[in-house]
Amino acid sequence: MATKKASKKTVKKASKKAATKTTGKKVVSKKTASKKAPAKKAAKKSARKYSPSAGKNVEREMREMKQGKLKSGRSGKKVTSRKQAIAIGLSEARKQGKKVPPKKS
């Protein structure tokens, strides 16, 4: 395995040398051309997406779901999904005007 890798490297080097001799220009490898400059991160102080009180709403809904008391909107069926319980908690927080990002869809 190691001999195959070594032979591939020598073949690449030889082909690069041949290309520079015939054209007279340097060949840029794909690896160096595809590198991007590191993105600068914005220096923000802890900007929260969700307010602490919105988190409390979600906690309350999770507790109700675990106890089997959480019901979905119109149908009134029992909620069994964790994601659905979180969605209900966030929805109620939005209705109360707490800091919660808008729905994606």
N, C-alpha and C positions, 0 to 999 in steps of 0.2 A: 504494500500500500504506500509506504513512504517513497519507494523508488518511482512509482507512477507520478506522485505529486512533484517530486524533484524533476522528473523528465518534462512535465508539463510547464514548469517554471522556465526551464532552459529553452524550450520551444518558443514560449512567449517572448522571452528576452531576445532571442535570435530574430524573431519576426519584427520586433520593434527596431532593432538595429538595422535590419534590411530596409525597413520603411524610411528610416531617417537618412540612410545613405542614398537611396534612389530619389527622394523628394527634396532632401536638404532641410526639411522642417521637422520639428519635434512632434511626436504623436502623443495626444492627450488621452490618457486611459479613461475608461468609463467611470471608474471609482472616483477619481478626482473631479471630474466634470459634474457629477451628480450631487456633490456635497453642497449643502446650503449653509448659510451663515446662521449661527445660533440666534433664535428669536429672543428679543428682550422682553422680560417679564415686567408687567406693570407693578410698581411698588404700591400696593394697597394695604391699608391697615384692615384688620379683620372685618371685611364687609360681609355681613351674613345674608344668605339667600332667604332663609326662613327666620321669622321672629321666634324667640323662646316660647311665647304664648301659643304659637302655631304648633310647636313641638308638643306642648302639653295637650292640645286638642287631639293630636295623633295618638299620644300615649293613652288618653282616655278611651278612644275608639278601639285601640288594640286590647285594652283590658276588657271592654265590653264583649269583644269578639271572642276572647278566650273563655269568658264566662258563659258564652252562648246567648247573650242578650242583644247583640247588635243585629239590627234588621236593615235591609236595603230599602231604598226610597219608596216607590209606589207599590211595588209588589209585596213588600213586607216579609220577603223570604229571609231566612237566616244567612248571614254572611259567614263563609268558611275560609275565604282567601285572605291572606295577609296583605297582599297588594290592594285588594278591594277595601280593606279596613283603613289603610293609609290614605287611599283616595278619598274616602268619606271624611276622614279627619281634616285633610287639606281643603276639601270643598267647604266644610263648615267654617274653617278659619278664613277662607276667602269671603264668605258671606258676612262674617263679623268684621271684615275690613282689616284683618291682620296682614303683616308683610309676608306674602307667599307669591312666588313667581306665577305668571299666568299659565293656563293649560297649554300643552304643546299641540294638541289636536282638537 
